[in-house]
């Protein structure tokens, strides 16, 4: 295997790292405490190409590939996981429209996503009564003479208050996956109401809301792909999204490990730095090893996707391992900080909270285990 990065991949990573260090990291805590959604920073990220890393240049993207996107996500997440969530979903929405949309749909939405004209894009699949079991969704889209009428509620929608376009799944036929279709719902659609912002444990600098559709009228050309073929679109999106969440977890874990190393060198106990105690050294060694393993699994999945090869199992393995490992790394880093880690004077308490959700969204750890097992054992 070739572990060397191309010059373009190195450039994308460095660009993201420089921006994250300069623009995101200094005020990450303030944005989180005050629940500030970083609209201006997201526009700057779009100007750098970070909202379309794997989108073709003709649609305003960089066309640098999935590995470059993963590397950029790690850097942005290291500095501010809340901002990284919006970046991840916007990139995913742009990619899915490029893959399944008509030329007109691509032209209408993707350049606005990659340029920052749309502040963000949103992915509206989850509902109050269904998360992991997406086939149980209850939102309906009924065909009319000139389009569709959408009714239902979507839950936990990232950037829903600010998205220019929402990929929204609704039932257009009978029960099960074959009755589900996908739609491109503009952010200003009449009949769509944005619910109150969720009060979350972490990622409080990101926007998470419900979307309520009450006889929302959609034009006929908002159907994404074929009628009744929305579920496969969702699965393709989630496969790729798991690489993004894995990358996000790695970035958070890297920040936690860096903080632990710095604190261990500075803090004195029993007449010497924490870093000279074997128990602390072993914690840090284990964290670094798990972090490297996470990176290798994630970049393997990213490379497979980039090459157009099957990557579903590898993406699930990467997400499962990276997110669980990141939570362990954050817990060890928290422990190394002792009582100070429990205060908001140090970033580690924010990292612990931000990291927790990575084992839940884009498919829980339990769902990832099911996916992996099915590959090994058969359906």
N, C-alpha and C positions, 0 to 999 in steps of 0.2 A: 504494500500500500504506500501511496505517496502522501506524506503528511505536510508537505510544503505548500504554502499558500501562494497564489499568483500575486503579481504586483497590484492588480486591481483589487483583489480581496484585502490585501494589506492596506491599501489606500482607503477603502471603505471603512475598515476597522479603525484606522487612525483618525479618520474624519469624525466618526461617531465618538471615539474616545476623547478627542480634543473638545468637541462640542459638549459632551457630557460633563467633563471636568470643569470647563469654563462657564457654561450656562446653566446646567441642571443641578450639579452637586451642591453648590453653595447655599441655595435656598430650598432644597428638597424638603427639609424639615418644616420650614415655614409654610410651604404650599400644602403640606400634609396637615399641619395643625389648623390652618385656616380654610381648608377645603378649597383651595384655589385651582381651578382648571386652567392649564397653561396655554391658552389660545395663541398668544404671541410666540411662545417657544415652539409650538407645533408648526407655525408658519415658517419659522427659521429652519426647522428640521426638513420641511418640504422643500425649501430653497436649496438645501444640501443634498436632496435626492433620497432622504431617508423614509419618505412615504411611498416609495415605489422602487425599492431596491431590486426586486425581481420582476419588474414590469418593463416591457420593451421601451426603448427610447422614443419611438414614434408616438407613444401615449404619455410621454412626460416622465417616464421612469428612468432608471439607471441601467437596467438590464444586466446587473452584475451577478445574478444567480442566487440560489438559495443559501449556499455557504456564506456568501458575503452578507446576506440578510441576517443569518443566524449570528454571525460575528458582531454585526452592528447592534442587534438586539441585546446581546450580552453586555456591550459597553453602555448602552442607554439604561439598561436595567440596573447595572452596578451603581449608577448615580441616582436614578429616580425610577423606581418600579412603576409608579403611578403613570408617569409619562410614557413609559414603555408599553403599557397596556393599550393605550390609544394608538401608538405606532403599530403595534402588532395587528390589531383589528383592522385598521385602515389599509395596511399592506395586504391583508388577507382578502378584504372586500374587493380591492382593486384587482388582485390576481384572479379571483373567482369570476368577476365580470369579464375579464379578458378571456378566460377559458370557456365560459358558457354563454356569454352574451352575443347579441347580433352586432354587426359593425356599427350600427346606429347607437345601440346601447353603450358600447365601448366608447365611442366618440363623445357621447353625451355626459358620461360620468367619470371615466377613468382619468382624463387630464385634470379634472377638477379635484380629484382625490390626491393625485401625485403633486399637484402644484400648490395645494393648500387653499385653493378657492373654496372647496369644502373643508371645513375645519377638521372633519373626521368622517369615517364611514362606520356603519353599525351592522351587527350580525344578530338578527332577531329570530332565534329558534326556540329558546327556553320559554316555558310558560309557568304560571303558578302551580299547575298540577302535573307538570312533566319537565324533567331535566334530562337525566340519563336515558330515559325511555322516550326518545324523540318521536317515535311513531304514535304516541298517545296524544299528540297535540290536538287542541280543540278549536283553534282559530280557523275560520272558514272564509273562503273566497268564492262567491257565487258569480257565475258568468252572466253578463247582461248584453244587450244589443251592441253596446259600444265599449265594453270593458269588463270590470270586475267590481264587486262590492265586498269589502273586507270587514269582518267582525271578529273580535276576540282581544285577548290581552297577552302581551309578551313581558317577561320578567327578567330582571338582572341584565339589562341591555347596556353594555359599555358604550359610553359617549352618546347615548341616545338623545340627550338634550341638544347636542351640537352637530349631529351627523347630517350631511347633505343628502345621503342616500342610505337606506336600510335594506339589506337583503332580508326579506321576511318570508317565512314559511307558513303556508296555510293549507287546509284541507279543501281540495276541489273535487274529491271523489269519495269512495267508500272508505272503510276502516283500513288500517295498516299503512305500510310505507308507500304502496302504489297509488294511494289517493292523495298524496302530498305534492304540492307545487311550490315553486319559489318565485318571488316577485321583487322587483326593484321599486321600493316605495320612497318617493322624494320626502325629504325632511319637513316640507311645508304642506303635506297632503291634508286637504280638508277632511275632517272626521277622525283625524289622529290626534290624540291627546297625550302629552308627556306627563307621566306621574311624578310624584315627589322623589327627590334623590334619596337613595338608600343610605342608612346609617350603618356603615361597615366597620369591621374590625381593623382592616388595613386598606392600603391603596386609596386613601382618602383624598388624594389629589387627582383621582380619576372620577369620571362621572358615571354613575350607575342608576338607571331608572327603569320604570315600566313604560310600555307603550300600549295605549288603549285605542282600539279601533272600533268606532261606532258608525256603521254604514259609510266607511271611508271609500270613496270612489277612485278607482285606478283605471288608467287608460289601458286599452288592449295590449299595447306594446310594452307594458311593464312586466309581463310574464318573462321570467328568466329560464331559458331552455324550453323543454317541452312540458306540456301539461301532464301532471301525474309523474313527472320525473324529478321532482324536487329533492326527494330523499337522497338519491345518489350524489346530488350536488352538495348537500350538507355533509355527507360522509367524506367526500373529497376535500372539502374545506376544513373539516376537523382534523383529517390526517395531516395536512400542512400546518394547521394551527397548533398542533401538538409540538411541532419543531419550534415554533415561536414561544410557546409556554415553557418548554424545556430550556430554551436559551434565556428566557426571562429568569427562571429559577437559578440558572448558573450565574447570571449577573448579580442577583441578590446574594447568593452564597459567596461569590468572590468578594463582595463588599464586606460581608460578615467576617470572612477569613482575614482580610486585610486589617479590619478593625481589631480583631483578636490579636494578631501579630503585633500591631502597634502598641496595644494596651499591655500585652505581656512583656514587651521590652521596657516599658516605662514604669509599670507598677512594681513596687518593692514589697516583698513579704519575707519575714524571717531572715532579714538581712541581705536579701539578694533579689534580683528581678524575677518576676513570675516565669519568664522565659527560661530560667535556669532550673526550674523544677521539672522533674521527669514526667509527672502526671500531665502537666501543661504541654510539654513537648509532644507527648503521645497524642493528645487531643488534636493538636495542630497538624501533626503528621497524618493522622487519619482523615482529617478534613481536607487536606491538600490532595490526598490520594483519591478520595471520593469525588472531589471536584474535577480532577483530571479524567477520571473514568466517565463522568457525566459529559464532559466536553467531547470525548472521543465517540461516545454513543450518539450524541446529538449531531456532530458533524458528519458521522457516517450516514445517518438518516437524511441529512441535508444534501449530501453528495448524491445519494441514490435518487432523491427527488429531482435534483438538478440534471441528472443524466437521463431522466425519463424512465427510470426503472422502478419496479414495485418497492414501496417503502413503508407500507402500512404497519407491518409488524415492527420494523426498526424504529418508526416514529413513536409507537406505543412503548417500546422498551426504553427509548430515550426519555420520554416524558415520565414514565413510571419511576425510573431510577433517579433521574435528575431532580425531580420535585421532592421525592422522599429524602434523597441525600441532602438537598438544600435545607430542608427542615432540620435534619440532624446537625448539619454544619452550623446553622443559625443557633440551635440549642447549645452546642458546644461553645460557640463564641459568646453567647449570652452568659454561660456559666463562668467562663474565664473572666468576664467583666465583674463577676460577683454582684454585690449590692448596687454598684453604680450602673450596671446594665439594666436595672429595674427602673431607672430614672430616665427622663427625656433629655438629660444633658448629653447623652451619648446616642449615636444613631442605631445602636444594635437593637434597642427595643422596637424601633420602627421596622427594621429589617425582619425581625421575628414575626411581626404581625403581617407585613406585606407578603412574606413567603408562604404563609399558611394556606392561602387560597389556591396556590398553584397545583396542589394535589386534588383540587375539586373541579375547576373549570376546564373546558375543552375535553371533558371526559375524566371522571374520577380515577383514582388509582385502581379501584376495583374494576372499573370498566376496562382499563388498560390490561389488567391481568386476564380478563375474559378474552380480549382481542388476541393477546399473545398465546393463550392456551388453545384457542380455536385453530390457530396456525399449526400448532404442534399436534393437536389431538383430532383435528377435523371438526366440522360442524356437528 
